[in-house]
C-alpha cells in the first residue's frame, strides 16, 4: 500500500512516498481503509526528532495521528464494529500511522462516524478535539457560567475548545489575529481579542479557566487573569509550579490520552451541529502534498485544520 514515511529524523525532505506492507490486525484491532487524515504539530515535531526521547519509534515511521475511513477488516475479538462501518479515531501506534491508505486501530480507540459528517470533517477532529475536551472537561471540570480564555482560538485545538466551552454553557474569550476574527466569532466567542492590538492580561481578569496553547511569556501572563481556584491546562509546556501556588490555581501539562468513548461524545456534538471542523487547507496523500502540509503547519498560522484527502 502507499504511505508517506520518514527513514530518519530531519526536515520536510525526509518525507518519502513508499510502498509498504499492509497492516495485519491483532485480535482487538480493526483495519481502517483511510479516506482522510489531518496534520498536527506533533507530526513535524516528531519528524524533526524533538520527541525521540519521549516516543519509542522504529524506522521507517509512518506519521499521522488522525484517522477517518471505513472498516476493512476486524480482529477475532472485536465486538462493536463490523466491516463497512464508517469510523474515526486517534490511533495509538508506533508503526502504522495515518499517512497511508490503511491503518490498524485498537477497538477501544474507535468511534462510529455519524452519516451526516464527512470523512474530511471527521479526520480533523480526533487529536485536536480530544485534546480540547481533555483540557476543558477532564482537567478543568468546566461548568456552566465559567469564564474561559482560549489562546490561539483560530488554531486546531483552539477552535474546537471554543465550541466545547460554549456547548458547556461557558462565557468564552479567545485570542487570534484580526484576519480570523469573523469566523472565530461565528464559533460563539463572546470576547474576541486581536492579540496584535490588545494585551489580554490587561483587559481580562477573574477567569475560571485559561487554555494555554502557546507557552512561554503567554503562559506566564495567563496566571494573572485567573481567579483563585482557577485552572490552567497547557498543551505546550509544564506550567511553573511556583507561579501556580502563588496565584492559588491548578495548573498542569496535558498529554493526550486517546479514547473512543470520548470521541463518541464529540461525534454526538458533530451530529447535532454543535461541533464543526474549520478546514483551512487541503492536500493529497503524496510526497509533495505532505511536504506542503508540514510547511503550512510549521508557520503556526494555519487556519483551523490541515486535512489530507486519501480517497
C-alpha positions as CSV (number, residue, x, y, z in Angstrom):
1,X,0.0,0.0,0.0
2,X,1.0,3.6,-0.5
3,X,2.3,5.5,2.5
4,X,4.4,8.6,3.2
5,X,7.2,7.7,5.6
6,X,10.4,9.0,7.2
7,X,13.5,6.9,7.4
8,X,15.5,9.3,9.6
9,X,14.8,12.5,11.5
10,X,15.2,15.8,9.7
11,X,13.5,18.4,7.6
12,X,10.5,18.1,5.3
13,X,12.7,16.4,2.7
14,X,12.7,13.3,4.8
15,X,9.1,12.7,3.8
16,X,9.1,9.9,1.2
17,X,6.4,8.1,-0.7
18,X,6.9,4.3,-0.3
19,X,5.1,1.1,-0.9
20,X,4.8,-0.6,2.5
21,X,3.4,-3.8,3.9
22,X,-0.4,-3.9,4.5
23,X,-1.1,-3.8,8.3
24,X,-2.3,-7.0,9.9
25,X,-4.7,-6.6,12.9
26,X,-4.3,-8.3,16.2
27,X,-7.4,-9.8,17.8
28,X,-8.5,-6.5,19.3
29,X,-7.8,-4.3,16.2
30,X,-9.6,-3.3,13.1
31,X,-8.0,-2.3,9.8
32,X,-9.4,1.1,8.5
33,X,-9.4,2.0,4.9
34,X,-8.5,5.6,5.3
35,X,-10.4,8.3,3.4
36,X,-8.7,11.3,5.2
37,X,-6.3,12.3,7.9
38,X,-5.0,15.6,9.2
39,X,-1.9,17.4,10.3
40,X,-1.0,18.3,13.8
41,X,2.2,20.0,15.1
42,X,3.3,16.7,16.7
43,X,3.8,15.3,13.2
44,X,6.6,17.6,12.3
45,X,8.0,17.8,15.8
46,X,8.4,14.0,15.7
47,X,9.8,14.3,12.2
48,X,12.5,16.7,13.3
49,X,13.4,14.5,16.3
50,X,12.1,16.6,19.1
51,X,10.1,13.8,20.6
52,X,12.5,10.9,20.1
53,X,13.3,10.7,23.9
54,X,9.5,10.6,24.7
55,X,8.2,8.3,22.0
56,X,9.7,5.0,21.0
57,X,9.5,4.6,17.3
58,X,11.4,2.3,14.8
59,X,12.2,3.5,11.3
60,X,10.6,3.7,8.8
61,X,7.9,5.7,10.6
62,X,4.5,6.4,9.1
63,X,3.5,9.7,10.7
64,X,-0.1,10.8,11.4
65,X,-2.5,10.5,14.4
66,X,-5.9,11.2,12.9
67,X,-8.0,8.5,11.1
68,X,-11.3,8.6,9.3
69,X,-12.5,5.9,6.9
70,X,-14.3,2.6,6.6
71,X,-13.6,-0.7,8.5
72,X,-11.9,-3.1,6.0
73,X,-11.1,-6.0,8.4
74,X,-11.6,-6.9,12.0
75,X,-9.7,-8.9,14.5
76,X,-11.2,-12.1,16.0
77,X,-12.1,-10.4,19.4
78,X,-13.6,-7.2,18.0
79,X,-17.3,-6.9,19.1
80,X,-18.6,-3.4,18.4
81,X,-17.5,-2.8,14.8
82,X,-18.0,-4.6,11.5
83,X,-16.6,-4.4,8.0
84,X,-18.1,-1.5,6.2
85,X,-18.7,0.7,9.3
86,X,-17.8,4.4,9.0
87,X,-15.4,5.3,11.8
88,X,-12.8,7.7,13.0
89,X,-10.1,7.5,15.7
90,X,-6.9,8.8,17.2
91,X,-4.8,5.6,16.8
92,X,-2.2,4.7,19.4
93,X,0.5,3.1,17.3
94,X,4.3,3.4,16.9
95,X,4.5,2.0,13.4
96,X,1.3,2.3,11.4
97,X,0.4,6.0,11.4
98,X,-2.2,7.6,9.1
99,X,-0.2,9.0,6.2
100,X,-1.2,5.8,4.4
101,X,-4.1,4.0,2.6
102,X,-4.8,1.7,5.5
103,X,-4.0,1.7,9.3
104,X,-4.6,-0.6,12.3
105,X,-6.6,0.8,15.2
106,X,-7.3,-0.7,18.6
107,X,-11.1,-1.2,19.0
108,X,-11.3,0.9,22.2
109,X,-10.0,3.9,20.3
110,X,-12.6,3.8,17.6
111,X,-15.8,5.7,17.3
112,X,-18.7,5.4,14.9
113,X,-18.9,8.3,12.4
114,X,-22.4,9.8,12.0
115,X,-23.8,9.6,8.5
116,X,-24.1,13.4,8.3
117,X,-20.4,14.0,9.0
118,X,-17.9,13.8,6.1
119,X,-14.6,11.9,6.3
120,X,-12.8,15.2,5.9
121,X,-14.6,16.8,8.8
122,X,-14.1,13.8,11.0
123,X,-10.4,13.4,10.2
124,X,-9.7,16.9,11.5
125,X,-11.2,16.1,15.0
126,X,-9.5,13.2,16.9
127,X,-6.2,14.6,18.2
128,X,-7.2,18.3,18.4
129,X,-10.7,17.7,19.5
130,X,-9.8,15.2,22.2
131,X,-7.1,17.5,23.4
132,X,-9.5,20.3,23.8
133,X,-12.0,18.0,25.6
134,X,-9.3,16.7,28.0
135,X,-8.1,20.2,28.8
136,X,-11.6,21.7,29.5
137,X,-13.7,18.8,30.7
138,X,-11.3,16.3,32.3
139,X,-8.6,18.6,33.7
140,X,-10.6,21.8,34.3
141,X,-14.0,20.4,35.1
142,X,-15.7,23.2,33.1
143,X,-19.1,24.3,34.4
144,X,-21.9,26.3,33.1
145,X,-21.2,30.0,33.6
146,X,-17.4,29.6,33.8
147,X,-15.3,32.3,32.1
148,X,-12.9,30.7,29.8
149,X,-9.9,32.2,27.9
150,X,-8.7,30.2,24.9
151,X,-5.4,31.2,23.4
152,X,-5.0,30.8,19.6
153,X,-8.7,30.4,19.0
154,X,-8.1,30.1,15.3
155,X,-5.9,27.0,15.7
156,X,-6.7,23.3,15.6
157,X,-7.2,22.8,19.3
158,X,-8.4,26.3,19.9
159,X,-11.3,26.3,17.5
160,X,-12.7,23.0,19.0
161,X,-12.1,24.3,22.5
162,X,-14.3,27.4,21.8
163,X,-17.2,25.1,20.7
164,X,-16.8,22.7,23.5
165,X,-16.8,25.5,26.1
166,X,-19.8,27.2,24.5
167,X,-21.7,23.8,24.4
168,X,-21.0,23.5,28.2
169,X,-22.5,27.0,28.8
170,X,-19.3,29.0,29.4
171,X,-18.5,32.6,28.6
172,X,-15.6,32.4,26.1
173,X,-12.8,34.8,25.3
174,X,-10.3,33.9,22.6
175,X,-7.1,35.4,21.2
176,X,-6.3,35.4,17.5
177,X,-5.2,37.7,14.7
178,X,-7.7,40.2,13.2
179,X,-7.8,38.4,9.9
180,X,-9.5,35.5,11.7
181,X,-12.0,37.5,13.8
182,X,-15.1,37.0,11.7
183,X,-15.0,33.2,11.5
184,X,-13.8,32.7,15.1
185,X,-16.6,34.9,16.4
186,X,-19.1,32.7,14.4
187,X,-18.0,29.8,16.6
188,X,-19.6,31.6,19.5
189,X,-16.8,33.7,21.1
190,X,-18.2,36.3,23.5
191,X,-15.0,38.4,23.7
192,X,-12.6,38.4,20.8
193,X,-9.1,39.7,21.4
194,X,-6.9,40.7,18.5
195,X,-3.5,39.9,20.1
196,X,-1.8,42.4,17.8
197,X,-3.9,45.3,19.2
198,X,-4.8,44.3,22.7
199,X,-2.9,42.8,25.6
200,X,-5.1,40.0,27.0
201,X,-3.6,40.3,30.5
202,X,-4.6,44.0,30.7
203,X,-8.3,43.6,29.7
204,X,-9.3,40.3,31.3
205,X,-9.5,39.2,35.0
206,X,-11.2,36.8,37.3
207,X,-11.3,34.0,34.7
208,X,-12.0,30.4,35.8
209,X,-10.0,28.6,33.0
210,X,-7.2,29.6,30.6
211,X,-6.3,27.0,27.9
212,X,-2.7,27.6,27.1
213,X,-1.7,26.6,23.6
214,X,1.3,28.9,23.2
215,X,3.5,28.6,26.3
216,X,6.4,31.0,27.2
217,X,5.5,34.5,28.1
218,X,1.9,34.0,27.2
219,X,1.6,31.2,29.7
220,X,3.3,33.3,32.4
221,X,0.9,36.2,31.8
222,X,-2.1,33.9,31.9
223,X,-1.8,33.3,35.6
224,X,-2.7,36.9,36.3
225,X,-6.1,36.7,34.6
226,X,-7.2,33.7,36.7
227,X,-9.2,33.9,39.9
228,X,-8.1,32.0,42.9
229,X,-9.1,28.4,42.4
230,X,-8.8,28.8,38.6
231,X,-7.4,26.2,36.2
232,X,-4.6,26.4,33.6
233,X,-4.1,23.4,31.4
234,X,-1.2,23.7,28.9
235,X,-0.6,21.6,25.8
236,X,2.8,23.2,25.2
237,X,4.9,23.0,28.4
238,X,4.6,22.2,32.1
239,X,3.4,25.4,33.9
240,X,5.6,26.9,36.6
241,X,4.6,25.3,39.9
242,X,5.7,28.3,42.0
243,X,3.5,30.7,39.9
244,X,0.6,28.3,40.2
245,X,1.0,28.2,44.0
246,X,1.4,32.0,44.2
247,X,-1.9,32.6,42.4
248,X,-3.7,29.7,44.0
249,X,-4.6,27.9,40.8
250,X,-4.5,24.4,39.4
251,X,-2.0,24.2,36.5
252,X,-0.7,21.3,34.6
253,X,0.7,19.9,31.3
254,X,-1.9,17.8,29.4
255,X,-0.7,15.0,27.3
256,X,-3.5,13.4,25.3
257,X,-4.9,10.0,26.3
258,X,-6.8,8.8,23.3
259,X,-10.3,7.4,24.0
260,X,-13.0,6.1,21.7
261,X,-15.6,6.8,24.4
262,X,-14.8,10.5,24.5
263,X,-14.6,10.6,20.7
264,X,-18.1,9.2,20.6
265,X,-19.2,12.3,22.7
266,X,-17.6,14.6,20.1
267,X,-19.3,12.6,17.4
268,X,-22.7,13.3,19.0
269,X,-21.8,17.0,19.1
270,X,-20.9,16.9,15.4
271,X,-24.1,15.1,14.5
272,X,-26.1,17.8,16.3
273,X,-24.1,20.6,14.6
274,X,-22.6,21.7,17.9
275,X,-19.0,20.9,16.7
276,X,-17.8,21.8,13.3
277,X,-14.4,21.5,11.7
278,X,-12.9,24.6,10.1
279,X,-10.6,23.3,7.4
280,X,-8.3,25.9,6.1
281,X,-6.0,23.8,3.9
282,X,-6.3,20.6,1.9
283,X,-3.6,18.4,0.3
284,X,-3.5,15.0,-1.2
285,X,-1.6,11.9,0.0
286,X,1.6,12.3,-1.9
287,X,5.2,13.2,-1.0
288,X,4.8,16.7,-2.3
289,X,1.4,17.1,-0.6
290,X,2.7,16.2,2.8
291,X,5.7,18.4,2.4
292,X,3.4,21.4,1.7
293,X,1.1,20.4,4.6
294,X,4.0,20.3,7.0
295,X,5.3,23.7,5.7
296,X,1.9,25.3,6.5
297,X,1.7,23.7,9.9
298,X,5.2,24.9,10.8
299,X,4.2,28.5,10.3
300,X,1.9,28.2,13.4
301,X,-0.6,30.3,11.4
302,X,-2.7,27.7,9.8
303,X,-6.5,28.5,9.7
304,X,-8.3,25.7,11.6
305,X,-7.2,22.3,10.5
306,X,-5.0,21.0,7.6
307,X,-6.6,17.9,6.0
308,X,-5.1,15.2,3.8
309,X,-7.5,13.6,1.4
310,X,-6.7,10.0,0.7
311,X,-9.8,8.8,-1.2
